[in-house]
């Protein structure tokens, strides 16, 4: 079975026309499900902002005892379905105790920002003394105490969700299968009713079957319950009660009444899984509750989902520009933001032409500028360089709003990153800096660039190698155990450790990577290359100024954000400096498993280091200030950036640089592509 682990592959936020953040709560669907959220006045909060949708999806199949066939597939398929519905999704498949607990903690931290929360667990669940425990795969349970200590309480998950103060809390636990751990003599059959506590409004509980009963695992790709849920989500009318009504009907029919899904709800008002339907429903609720407030005319366009962090970073880069193309690029990604009206006005004021799909509603076609949201322009720091005229790359007709784009089937998925300014390199304040990271200097990326959302995978490279019949003679270097050695038999298809097709390709030289971009350019008719060093650091920082794009300074939390040298790595390579945590991947991880940075790029730090286009130079003296490829210096050597699965804290940094000969290959070194405008 092919495991797919995605870490919040996309963030989706809809903003209502009055601006500020509103409250929404998670809805949890479970074999045993329940959720709690503080009661709030929906009418009062609906005038704020349509909710952020966050989901944690867990599927555990590979148990030491009594493995299950479907849960990992269930998690992968439900994650894809929810992403289409506007959820930001964290997926975990076949996780152990530590990974499951860390995932719940990460999920809870995102929920504190408010919004809709959804938790799904497929796997073994055990009821002990009226509490329901979700089972990690790496524990053999020999006693009741083990279950309570090493499992994750479903009630605990509910309490963490309730802390967010959301409008709707959803928990889905397809974990009502029979208890296989006979040693746990006091565990009960099926799952029990979970206590919500304080009768909070906004809780939706969904069980795969009635409390105390056992659910069927299923014989196809998906479990019986999840298969019915996926079908129900595909149907029109995504009202939550109707969705689970269809689920109940489907399961009862398939089992001839032997399994009856069960739900409990304290949701006030409506909730629709489909974002467009939910927006319409909430707008109607706002208009009903605030009939005395004159509402602006509705746009004919549906707002696209967006990440507010990315929106803020993008705006900071263009706010002083007077180039219409910058603001058109902004509207392509953030047409639903509160600053969109001001961006449209700027485009018109400076002679730009809005594409039809970005045209303003009638009430925005005014002769005076709408007020931008947030600080006034007088309060905003000015940029030192004007934006350059850059043609905006055209999106594929097949690409969907809020997602990446591809130029062919099997091509790397791309994310369009806005242009802007940043400070490249390290200053004296960086204690880990090395001489080749100096001097720190300002660089301007003139316009949008389309960057690989993920590192190039084994499957993508395999297609290139097959079509071009490219060989990989010469072996591959490794530093496992802290000692440098070269395995002459190793190659990208056999790097010396197990890999799956959705993991990043390694053991490729700069010449291999360059040949891949040449092949990709011919295949698509577009212009591809490796990122320049300045482009790489710009997209890696993504508007941040610290060592890494995540703000958490605790190196013990690095495993939440990247595949790095950690406790898992230490098991296969003792004696090297590590991060004091575990990401559960001693080698490479599937691309996209960890959260994207604010520009929407995954694994920009960690997983594998990435070749860049530039010739090697020992420092930034005379480095270009426009982000161009550096074609002078030692061109028989090329740089690489980003740290890797074996990267220690000093090397997993946005500013860290390293180099290698163009013909050498390493088991921690891969690449990412960029498509450049013609």
ABEGO torsion letter per residue (X at the ends): XBBBBBBGABBBBBBBAAGBBBBBBBBBBBABBBBBBBBBBAAAAAABBBBBBBBBBBBBABBABGBBAAAAAAAAAAAAAAAAAGBBBBBBBGBBAAAAAAAAAAAAAAAAAEEBBBBBBBEBBBBBGGBBBBBBAABBBABAAAAAAABBBAAAAAAAAAAAGBABBBBBBBAABBBABAABAABBBEBBBBBAEGGBBGBBBBBABBBGBBBBAEABABBAAAAAAAAAAABBGABAAAAAAAAAAAAAAAAGGABBBBBBBABBEBBBABAAAAAAAAAAAAAAAAAABBBBBBBABBBBBBBAAAAAAAAAAAAABABAAAAAAAAAAAAABAAAAAAAAAAAAAGBBBBAAABBBAAABBABBBBBBEBBAAABBBBABBBBBBBBBBBBAABBBGBBBBABBGBBBBBBBBBEBBBBEBBAABAABBAAAOBBBBBBBABBBBBBABBBBAAAAAAAAAAAGBBBBGEBBBABGGBBBBBAABBAABAGBBBBAABBBBGBBAAAAAAAAAAAAAAAGBBBBBBBAAAAAAAAAGGBABABABABABAAAAAAABBBBBAAAAAABBGBBBBBBBAGBABBBBBGABBBBAAGBBGABEGBBBBBABBBBABABGBBAAGBBBABEBAABBBBBGEBAABBAAABBAABBBBBBAABBBAABBBBBBBBBX
